Amino acid sequence: MQTFQEIGTILRSERESRKLRIEDVAKSLKIRASYLTAMEEGRIKELPGAIYSLGYLKIYSDFLLLESAEIVQSFRNLAESEFFSGGMVLHGDPYSHELKPTAGIVFISLLMVVILYFFWYEAIYSPGFDSRKYSAVREKALIEKAKALYGTENQ
């Protein structure tokens, strides 16, 4: 098994054999030069994260026409061993932190429910509300629609 430094040495020697500057590679790949340098020097703690690092490593090794699958697999194996020893995290857990609403969010939500209930109650049970009136309006609208559709008038 290779080390991070050995993987970096392979990348650096291949880049230098092609007479490429790190800045030119970074510009071409749209990866920060500091990340490429960190990969070449085996300084994984300076990389943005394991998933990004794996992607950057694949892109970089493909760019250098190296066996990217082999290099990425070596990096993945090393990263997993680092993960278990408290180093680099390879597989992030999006549910590692329980999301609990704060007291303010709960209070505002309950307040909104109470306000909506109040308006609903007032609209339905207020003394001025007459359900027969709305039924008559609906019935009239349906008759008008039928007249428009069928062109006949029932009298």
N, C-alpha and C positions, 0 to 999 in steps of 0.2 A: 504494500500500500504506500502511495506517495504522500508526501506532506504538502501543506499549502505552499511552502516555499519552493518545493520541487515543481509543482504545477506552475507557479509564477516564473520560475527560471525557464521552463519550456516556452512559455508565452513570450518572455523578454528576448530570449535567444532567437526565436523565430522572427520576431518583429525587427530585431537588429540585423538579422541576416538579410532581410528585405530592405534594409536601409530606410526604415520608416521612423519618423519622430512620433513620440507619444501624443503630442498636440495634434498632429495631422490625423492620427488614428481616432482620437477622441472627437475631432470635428467631423470626420467621415462617418463614424458610428453613432454620433450624438450621445456619447457616454462621457461623463466628466473625466478629465485627465487624472484627477486625484483617485478616482475609482480604479482606473486602469493601472495606475502606478501601485495602488494598494494590492491589486490582484497579482501584479508581477512580483511584488516584494513579499507576498504571503501574509499581509496584514489584514486579516479578515474582519477584525473588529472595526475597521474604518469603512467597511462596505455598508450599503444602506440596509441590508437584510438578506436573509438566505435566498428567498425566492427571487428577488431582484438580482442578486449576485449570480445565481444559476443562469438566469436569462442573459446577463451581461457576459458571463463566461462563455456561453454558447455562441453568442453573437461575435465575440472577440476571437474565439478559436476558429469559427467558420471563416471570419475575415482573413485570418492568417493561414487558411487552408489546412488546418490541423484536424485530427480526429476528435471532433467536438463531443460526440457521444461518450467516448472513453474518458475524456478530460472532465466532462460534466459529472459522469458517474463517480469518478475518483473524488471530485469535490463534494458530491452529495454524501458519499460514504464518510468522508472526513467531517463534514458538517454535522451529520447525524451522531458521530462519536463525540463531537464537541457539545452537541445538544445534551447528551446524557451526562456529560461532565460539567454542565453548567455554563457552557460557552455559547456558541451561535445557535439561534433558534431557527430550525429549518421549516417546521410546520407550525404556523401561527394558529392559535385557537381563537376564532372570533367571539366565542362565548365564554372566554376565560373570566371576563368581568361581568357579573350579573348586572343587568340594567334595571335599576329600580327608579321609579319616578320620585322626584323630590317632593317635599311637603307642599311647596308652592304650586307645582303642576297639579297635584291632587286637589288642592284647594280651588284653584282656578277651574278645573274640570267640574268639580261639584257645583261651584257657583254658576257655571254656565248651564248645567242641567237644571238647577233650581229656577234660573231666570227663564229658560225655555219652557219649563213646565208652567210657570206663572202666566206667561203670555198665551200659551195654549189653553189653559184653564179659563183665562179671561175671555178669550175669543169664543170659546164654546159655551160657557156657562154664564156669560154676562147677561143682564136683563134685556139688552137690546138685540140679542141674537135670536133670530126666528128661523128655525130649520125649514119651516113650510115656505118661507120666502125664497130660500135658496133652491128648494125643490121646484117651485114654480118657475124660477128663472131658468133652471136647467131644462125643464119640460118645454118651455117656450123656445129655447135655443135648439133643442132636438127637432121640434116641429118646423122651425125655419130651415134647418139643414135638410130635412126630408123634402120640403117644398123645392129647395134649390136643386136637389139631386133628381127628383122625379118630375118636377115641373107641374105637378098636379096639386090641387088644393082641396082638402076635405073640409066641407062646411057642414 
